[in-house]
Every structure is written in C-alpha cells, then in structure tokens.
C-alpha cells in the first residue's frame, strides 16, 4: 500500500481536537471520512501531534496508507472535495517511503500563539486569538520566556493528564514580539521544539501574560520553572489563540510541491 504524507490546515473551533473519538467531532475523523470516499479500505491515519479542543493548525502533518496510487495533487484535490464543508483542507500531499512516519520521523514542531490587545472584542479574528483588554509589556515577556529555552524538567508547565513518559524536554526557541495591526496590537509567541508536553505552550503563554501585565516578574517565572510543581504555574491560556504552524523532518516531504 503506497504511503502519502498530508499537510493539513484546520480551524479547531468546531472539533474536540485532532484525535478520533467515538461520539464527538474530530479532525482525524473528518480526514478519514474523506479518505474512505476515495479509497476502498484506507488504514487509520497518524499525525505528527494531537492538538486539543479548539486549537488550530496551519501545518499539521499526517500520513495515510492507501490501496491505490494517486498523483499527489490529485489526491489533495479529491480529499478537499470530500472534506467540504468542514473547516479542514489538505494543502499538500506527497508520496513518502513505507517506513516514513508523520510522528516518529518528525524532528521539530512549531507553534504560534496570538494575543490581541485591545478593549474592543475581536471580530475578524474571533476564535483565532486570545483577546486581552489590558496593556502587555512584550519586552518583559520576551525576557521571561528566555528562562524556558534549553533542556529542563517542565513539570510546572505540564497538564496533570499528560501521558508523556518524562517531563524533561528541550525547548529550542521561545520568542515574543509585538505586531502592530490596523485595529490593535497582537503579541505573537513562537515556540519550537522536537516535542511538547500536554498544555505546555498554553501554560507558557498564560504565565507570560502575567509578566506582561506586571503581576509577575521574570524571576517569578524562573522560580516557577525550578519548582517542578504544577501548582506554581500561572493560568493556562485559552485554546483558540494556539496554532500548530509546522512540523520539521530531516527531508521535507513537501519540498517538491512548494
């Protein structure tokens, strides 16, 4: 059975996360239903990571084993036809080796979190940002975020239900920047690592927001990290501002489709 990599974009708002569930809508179930319309007996698909309820993706990657050979462009077009009207799109497809795995072959995941800072509620970006009415100090948050970079025990920033074997992870980058928009200021948080713990990024952002608001200092963040205690974490940011923007592989399977 030929194996295909799929780059997938979705609005996570209507779904209870990526992972298939028996009685709740999921992104995985939507993609598998579309695959079932074009292939006699598609196997369950596997993704690079499981996004939670309400979390979006611009660059989720999954792989699928199909019974027939497809031209990659034709495969993505056929899937997009059958995905309608769900807010899910296959933006690229590529044939990959039989031992290539969307999750286990990945060497990097990239996430973006967006906060909109303004008193008026969001309209055009509704469901895509965390709306905060009070000013935030982006420079202070950027300084505090540097404490996260490197190899640490991230127990403080790990959800209680996290199933990872170890809380020790290496965070390769944590960048915070203010982006001026027409109708407000957005604060963008970019995180990059080989893998993340459950709720790790949202825990980072919720804690950093307290720094930006002046309630915490960078030293408070360092102490929270060193505590290795979930109760030392700041608030967990809501899911709608979070987006999986990309997954990295030793060789980009979609390079020829760009």
C-alpha positions, 0 to 999 in steps of 0.5 A: 500500500503506497504511503502519502504524507498530508499537510493539513490546515484546520480551524479547531473551533468546531472539533474536540481536537485532532484525535478520533473519538467515538461520539464527538467531532474530530479532525482525524475523523473528518480526514478519514471520512474523506479518505474512505470516499476515495479509497476502498479500505484506507488504514487509520491515519497518524499525525505528527501531534494531537492538538486539543479542543479548539486549537488550530493548525496551519501545518499539521502533518499526517500520513495515510496508507492507501490501496491505490496510487494517486498523483499527489495533487490529485489526491489533495484535490479529491480529499478537499472535495470530500472534506467540504464543508468542514473547516479542514483542507489538505494543502499538500500531499506527497508520496513518502517511503513505507517506513516514513512516519508523520510522528516518529520521523518528525524532528521539530514542531512549531507553534504560534500563539496570538494575543490581541490587545485591545478593549474592543472584542475581536471580530475578524479574528474571533476564535483565532486569538486570545483577546486581552483588554489590558496593556502587555509589556512584550519586552518583559515577556520576551525576557521571561520566556528566555528562562524556558529555552534549553533542556529542563524538567517542565513539570510546572508547565505540564497538564496533570493528564499528560501521558508523556513518559518524562517531563524533561524536554528541550525547548529550542526557541521561545520568542515574543514580539509585538505586531502592530495591526490596523485595529490593535496590537497582537503579541505573537509567541513562537515556540519550537521544539522536537516535542511538547508536553500536554498544555505546555505552550498554553501554560507558557503563554498564560504565565507570560501574560502575567509578566506582561501585565506586571503581576509577575516578574521574570524571576517569578517565572524562573522560580516557577520553572525550578519548582517542578510543581504544577501548582506554581504555574500561572493560568493556562491560556485559552485554546483558540489563540494556539496554532500548530504552524509546522512540523520539521523532518530531516527531508521535507516531504513537501519540498517538491510541491512548494 
